[in-house]
Amino acid sequence: MGPWRCLLLLPLLAPALRAQQQHFMEYVERRLTLLEERISQWHDQSSRYSTELRDFKNQVLGMLEAAEKEREAMRAEAESAAVRVDRLEREVDYLETQNPAPPCVEVDETLMDKQVATAKQRKNEKYTKLTDCSDTIASVRAMKILKRFGSASGLWTKDAAGSSEKIYVFDGTANDTVYVFPRMREFTLFSATRKAARIKLPYPWVGTGHLVYDGHLYYIRQQGPSFQVIKFNLANKTVVDSSVFPAEEQIPVFGLSPSTYIEVSADEEGLWAIYATKEDEKNMCLAKLDPASLDIEQMWDTPCPRENAEGAFVVCGALHVVYNTRLPSRARVQCVFDVSGTLAPEDASLVYFPKRYGSHASLKYSPRERQIYAWDDGYQIIYRMEMKKKLEV
């Protein structure tokens, strides 16, 4: 086609091209309008969401402020309740001091002399065992440190004869208030004495040689130069009986525990008392106690020295004395005295305790659990014992 023909067709094609351009422009305008509408819709939604988020934030802040006010109010109420509880405890202690337990019965001196004479007559006799217990300690199987509670010296224990799970805590070597926790869990978890019941004794104790046995507390009271064993009923909070210990010129029984003059111990055979006198000030003495009447059934002189002794306990009728040094080291059972003569001292196992913080202030053997409750520089420790037969030693 020649150039002249193209020039002739241009006038005919121009309207069609303009129509296409017009349609294209209209299409672009529609698309832009739709896009603008969507942008406007998104802006409106974003603005609404921002408003809702701001309102929600303000609502949450208001709830947090209200919760903080309630927490402060509850804390104030708890503090007020604690103050009231402390005041109530002081009032109860005051009432107990105004209404003390009945005083102990005066000791008949004639009867006392007769008991001393009877005990001396049976001194160092061979003991006839009440049970068939023939075990002895082989080693310390395990040690568990429960917590740190109270002062450097004290005593904690369970009932050595009953089934109660209560924990009895004697803080210090001269006090009159016993703390009682319902179970081991409460004693372990709570450090405050507010969680414990309190028993105020009619007379203060001395030393750390006390014992809980069959629902009764047997504790030592010093009265001038003499010492009394007080039998205290834990259920009705009264003194059941008391007895002046039939030993003259007593001295501290353990060289490393100068505040303890009598150590009351329990084993499978019953109650025992470990003590020392000036008559034989180098070694300890042992006595069998009647838990009902507090009479001395029999007495023995033992070969166990007082020097460097920190504590002692009885297992199956055999006295086990624990020794240490004045500088903290490993405690060890180094002297064993069997009242029945079944176990010779030289045949007994040399038992070592794991090295701890200092020397033990108290060691309480539990015959029903075969473990020892120890107090070491304010730490409460349980030693689980490995036992074996005496004949197998």
C-alpha positions in Angstrom: 0.0 0.0 0.0 1.5 3.3 -0.8 1.9 6.3 1.4 -0.9 8.1 -0.1 -3.3 5.4 0.8 -2.2 5.6 4.5 -2.9 9.2 4.5 -6.4 8.6 3.2 -7.1 6.0 6.0 -5.9 8.2 8.9 -9.1 10.3 9.0 -11.1 7.2 9.2 -9.1 5.5 12.1 -8.8 8.6 14.3 -12.3 8.3 15.9 -11.7 4.7 16.8 -8.4 5.4 18.5 -9.9 8.2 20.5 -12.7 5.9 21.6 -10.2 3.3 22.9 -8.2 6.0 24.7 -11.4 7.2 26.4 -12.4 3.7 27.5 -8.9 3.1 28.9 -8.9 6.3 30.9 -12.4 5.5 32.3 -11.1 2.0 33.3 -8.0 3.5 35.1 -10.2 6.1 36.9 -12.6 3.3 38.1 -9.6 1.3 39.4 -8.1 4.3 41.2 -11.5 5.1 42.7 -11.9 1.5 44.0 -8.4 1.7 45.4 -9.1 5.0 47.1 -12.3 3.5 48.6 -10.3 0.5 50.0 -7.6 2.8 51.4 -10.3 4.9 53.1 -12.0 1.7 54.5 -8.6 0.5 55.9 -8.0 3.8 57.5 -11.4 3.8 59.1 -10.9 0.3 60.4 -7.4 1.1 61.7 -8.7 4.1 63.5 -11.5 2.1 65.1 -9.0 -0.7 66.1 -6.7 1.9 67.7 -9.6 3.4 69.6 -10.7 0.0 70.9 -7.1 -0.9 71.8 -6.7 2.4 73.7 -10.0 1.8 75.5 -8.9 -1.8 76.4 -5.6 -0.6 77.7 -7.3 2.0 79.9 -9.6 -0.7 81.1 -6.7 -3.1 82.0 -4.9 -0.2 83.8 -8.0 0.4 85.8 -8.3 -3.2 86.7 -4.6 -3.4 87.7 -4.9 -0.3 89.9 -8.0 -1.9 91.6 -6.1 -5.2 92.1 -3.1 -3.3 93.6 -5.5 -1.5 96.0 -7.1 -4.9 97.0 -3.6 -6.4 97.5 -2.6 -3.5 99.7 -5.8 -3.9 101.6 -5.3 -7.6 102.1 -1.7 -7.1 103.2 -2.8 -4.5 105.7 -5.5 -7.0 107.0 -2.8 -9.8 107.2 -0.5 -7.5 109.2 -3.3 -6.5 111.4 -4.2 -10.2 111.9 -0.6 -11.0 112.7 -0.5 -8.2 115.3 -3.8 -9.5 116.9 -2.4 -13.1 116.9 0.8 -11.9 118.6 -1.2 -10.0 121.1 -3.4 -13.0 121.8 -0.3 -15.2 122.3 1.0 -12.7 124.8 -2.3 -12.6 126.6 -2.4 -16.5 126.7 1.2 -16.5 128.0 0.2 -14.0 130.7 -2.9 -16.0 131.7 -0.7 -19.1 131.9 1.7 -17.3 134.2 -1.2 -16.2 136.3 -2.5 -19.8 136.5 0.6 -22.0 136.6 0.5 -25.7 136.8 0.3 -27.3 140.2 3.6 -27.3 142.0 5.5 -30.5 142.2 5.0 -32.6 145.3 7.5 -32.1 148.0 10.0 -35.0 148.2 9.9 -37.2 151.2 13.6 -37.2 152.4 13.2 -40.6 154.1 11.8 -42.1 151.0 14.5 -40.4 148.9 17.2 -41.9 151.1 15.6 -45.3 150.8 15.5 -45.1 147.0 19.2 -44.0 146.9 20.2 -46.9 149.1 18.2 -49.4 147.0 19.8 -48.1 143.8 23.3 -48.2 145.3 22.7 -51.8 146.4 22.0 -52.8 142.9 24.8 -50.7 141.4 26.8 -52.3 138.7 24.7 -55.5 138.7 24.1 -57.3 135.5 21.0 -56.1 133.9 18.2 -58.5 133.0 16.8 -57.4 129.7 13.1 -56.8 129.2 13.1 -57.3 125.4 14.9 -59.5 122.9 16.6 -56.6 121.2 20.1 -57.6 120.2 20.9 -54.9 117.6 23.8 -52.5 117.7 24.8 -49.6 115.4 27.0 -50.6 112.5 27.3 -47.2 110.8 25.6 -43.9 109.9 23.6 -44.9 106.7 22.5 -41.4 105.7 22.4 -37.8 106.9 19.7 -35.1 106.1 20.0 -31.5 107.2 16.5 -30.2 107.7 17.0 -26.5 108.4 18.5 -24.0 110.7 16.3 -22.9 113.6 17.0 -21.1 116.9 20.2 -20.8 118.8 23.4 -22.8 118.7 22.3 -25.2 121.4 18.9 -26.9 121.6 17.0 -30.1 121.2 14.4 -31.3 118.7 12.7 -34.7 118.8 9.5 -36.8 118.3 7.8 -38.9 120.8 10.2 -41.8 121.2 7.4 -44.3 122.2 4.1 -43.1 120.7 2.9 -42.8 117.1 2.5 -39.1 117.1 4.2 -37.2 114.2 4.5 -34.0 116.2 7.9 -32.2 116.4 9.0 -30.8 119.8 11.6 -28.1 119.8 13.5 -26.9 122.8 15.4 -23.7 121.8 18.4 -23.0 124.1 19.7 -24.5 127.3 17.6 -22.5 129.8 14.0 -21.8 128.8 10.4 -22.6 129.7 8.6 -22.6 126.3 8.4 -25.7 124.0 7.5 -25.2 120.4 5.3 -28.0 118.9 4.9 -28.4 115.1 2.1 -30.8 113.9 4.3 -32.6 111.4 7.8 -32.6 110.0 6.5 -30.8 106.9 5.4 -27.7 108.9 8.7 -27.7 110.8 10.7 -27.9 107.6 8.8 -25.3 105.5 8.1 -22.6 108.1 10.8 -20.7 109.9 8.6 -18.6 112.0 7.5 -19.9 115.4 4.1 -18.4 114.7 3.3 -21.7 112.9 4.0 -23.7 116.0 1.9 -24.3 119.1 3.6 -23.3 122.4 3.7 -25.1 125.7 4.7 -23.0 128.6 6.2 -25.3 131.3 5.7 -24.6 135.0 9.5 -24.5 135.6 12.4 -23.7 133.2 14.5 -26.5 131.9 18.3 -26.7 132.1 20.6 -28.3 129.5 19.5 -30.4 126.5 18.9 -33.8 128.0 15.1 -33.8 127.9 12.9 -36.5 126.3 9.3 -36.9 125.0 8.1 -40.4 125.7 4.6 -41.9 125.5 2.8 -38.6 125.6 4.9 -37.2 128.5 7.8 -34.8 128.6 10.6 -35.7 130.9 12.8 -32.7 131.5 15.5 -31.6 133.9 15.0 -28.7 136.4 17.8 -27.4 138.5 16.9 -26.4 142.1 20.0 -25.2 143.9 22.7 -27.8 143.9 20.2 -30.6 143.1 18.4 -31.6 139.9 14.8 -32.8 139.4 13.3 -35.0 136.7 9.9 -33.5 135.9 7.2 -35.7 134.3 4.9 -33.4 132.4 1.7 -34.6 130.7 1.6 -33.0 127.2 -2.2 -33.6 126.7 -3.5 -31.7 129.8 -0.4 -29.6 130.4 0.1 -30.6 134.0 2.9 -32.0 136.1 2.3 -35.7 136.7 5.2 -36.4 139.0 8.7 -35.2 139.9 11.7 -36.7 141.6 15.0 -35.4 142.8 17.7 -37.3 141.0 19.4 -39.6 143.6 23.0 -38.5 142.9 25.2 -36.3 145.0 27.5 -33.5 143.8 26.6 -33.8 140.1 28.8 -32.3 137.4 28.2 -31.8 133.7 27.9 -35.2 132.1 29.5 -34.2 128.8 32.8 -32.3 128.6 31.7 -30.3 125.5 28.2 -29.6 126.8 28.7 -27.8 130.2 25.0 -27.0 130.6 23.8 -30.7 130.5 23.9 -32.5 133.9 21.4 -35.3 133.1 20.7 -36.9 129.7 17.3 -38.7 129.6 17.4 -41.3 126.9 15.0 -43.9 125.5 15.6 -47.2 123.7 13.8 -50.5 123.2 14.2 -51.2 126.9 12.6 -48.0 128.2 14.1 -44.9 129.9 17.6 -44.3 131.0 19.5 -41.4 132.7 23.1 -40.6 131.9 24.9 -38.4 134.5 28.2 -37.8 136.3 29.3 -37.0 139.8 32.4 -35.8 141.6 32.9 -39.3 143.1 34.2 -40.4 139.7 34.5 -37.3 137.8 36.4 -38.8 134.9 33.7 -41.2 133.7 30.0 -41.3 133.2 27.3 -43.1 135.1 24.1 -44.8 133.8 20.8 -45.4 135.5 17.6 -47.3 134.5 14.5 -45.2 135.1 11.0 -46.3 135.8 8.9 -44.1 133.5 5.8 -44.4 135.7 7.3 -43.5 139.1 10.6 -42.0 138.1 12.3 -44.4 140.5 15.9 -45.5 139.8 15.8 -49.2 139.2 19.5 -49.8 138.7 22.8 -47.8 138.4 26.1 -48.5 136.7 29.6 -46.9 136.6 30.7 -46.9 133.0 34.3 -46.8 131.6 33.2 -44.0 129.2 35.2 -40.7 129.8 33.5 -37.4 130.1 36.4 -35.5 128.4 35.6 -34.4 124.8 32.2 -36.1 125.0 29.5 -34.1 123.3 26.5 -36.4 123.7 25.3 -40.0 124.3 22.3 -42.3 123.7 21.2 -45.8 124.5 20.4 -48.5 121.9 19.2 -52.0 123.0 20.6 -51.5 126.5 24.0 -50.3 125.3 25.3 -46.8 126.1 26.9 -45.1 123.1 29.0 -42.0 123.8 29.8 -39.6 121.0 33.2 -37.7 121.2 34.6 -34.7 119.4 37.2 -32.0 120.0 36.9 -28.5 121.1 37.8 -27.5 117.5 35.0 -28.8 115.2 35.9 -32.2 113.6 34.2 -35.5 112.9 32.1 -36.8 115.8 32.5 -40.5 116.5 31.0 -43.2 118.8 34.2 -44.2 120.7 32.8 -45.8 123.8 30.1 -48.4 124.2 28.9 -49.9 127.5 26.4 -52.8 127.3 24.6 -53.3 130.6 23.7 -56.9 129.8 27.3 -57.8 129.0 26.3 -59.1 125.5 28.6 -56.7 123.7 32.1 -56.1 124.9 33.4 -52.5 124.5 36.4 -53.6 122.4 34.1 -55.5 120.0 31.8 -52.5 119.2 32.0 -50.8 115.9 33.7 -47.4 115.7 30.9 -45.2 114.2 31.7 -41.9 112.6 29.3 -39.1 111.9 29.8 -36.8 108.8 31.8 -33.7 109.6 29.4 -30.8 110.3 29.5 -27.2 111.7 30.6 -27.8 115.2 29.9 -30.3 118.0 26.4 -31.7 118.6 24.4 -30.0 121.3 22.0 -32.9 121.5 21.5 -36.4 120.0 18.1 -38.1 120.5 17.7 -41.7 119.4 14.3 -42.8 118.2 13.9 -46.6 118.8 10.8 -46.8 116.6 12.5 -45.1 113.6 16.0 -46.2 114.2 17.4 -42.7 113.6 18.9 -39.9 115.6 17.6 -36.3 115.8 20.6 -34.0 116.2 21.1 -30.3 116.9 24.4 -29.0 115.6 25.2 -25.3 115.9 21.5 -24.4 115.2 21.1 -26.9 112.4 18.6 -29.7 112.8 19.9 -33.0 111.3 18.6 -36.5 111.0 21.0 -39.4 111.0 19.7 -42.7 109.8 21.5 -45.6 111.3 22.6 -48.9 109.9 22.0 -51.7 112.4 23.3 -55.2 112.9 23.1 -58.0 115.5 25.5 -57.9 118.4 26.5 -61.5 117.9 27.6 -60.5 114.3 29.9 -57.7 115.5 
